[in-house]
């Protein structure tokens, strides 16, 4: 369980006020908000990349710092070192997260195998995003925090991705928290939608 208790966030301006919620295994959560409303800041706060103004976050009863290998978060392709390759990143993730996932299988899901040894500086946006998806799946973490993960993916790739994420939730009991503008394209089971608006975040009826 990812437990958020009375969390408030403020960067240059207030983002979130007194938010409490439990994100459970075997469930898929979409967080929707206008650009600049603080979706990314919320994910950063959960993973200790920015400090919360108040409140706390517990990952299976422990602070994130003591349980971080249970969660995977890679904010954007801007984090990628363009001189490395997909294979470099995927081997690193597999090692650091002590994963038993079959690397070959994940290379084929969205076609990363085609450029697995090519330096990232030669990638299109879509190629970078497919690598990031593969990194999540290779980590085999219990919690995925995904920030606009479908950016740059074509319709076919988005469909394949959501089918796989649905399996991760329903068959492997993962907890996935995903920020996205596109509610209509998310067709998964066990879906909860949360809206962040005017510093408040709450679950909405579907």
Buried (B, 14 or more C-beta within 10 A) or exposed (E): EBBBBEBBBBEEEEBBBBBEBEBBBBBBBBBBBEEEBBBBBBBBBBBEEBEBBEBEBBBBEEEBEEBBBBBBBBBBBEEBEEEEBBBBBBEEBBEEBEBEBEBEEBBEBBBBBEBBEEBBEEBEEBBBBBBBBBBBBBBBBBBBBBBBBBBBBEEEBBEBBBEBBBEBBBEEEBBBBBBBBEEEEBEBEBBBBBBBEEBEBEEEEE
